[in-house]
Amino acid sequence: MTEVARTGECPECGALISLKDPVIREITTCDECGVTLEVISIEPLLFEIAELEGEDWGE
């Protein structure tokens, strides 16, 4: 199986991000601005800022 590299744009800072064989809901980090991103589309490769769930301490 051949790896396919895809490139998309960070929605926060516009930097180009390349992933090999991306999958929907994959989590990655932008090297430029450090934001955590989630893959929402493969073709074209699109990201959205990931909604990270924090721990619920009963607050």
Secondary structure, 3 states (H helix, E strand, C coil): CCCCEEEEECCCCCCEEEEECCCCCCEEECCCCCCEEEEEECCCCEEEECCCCCCCCCC
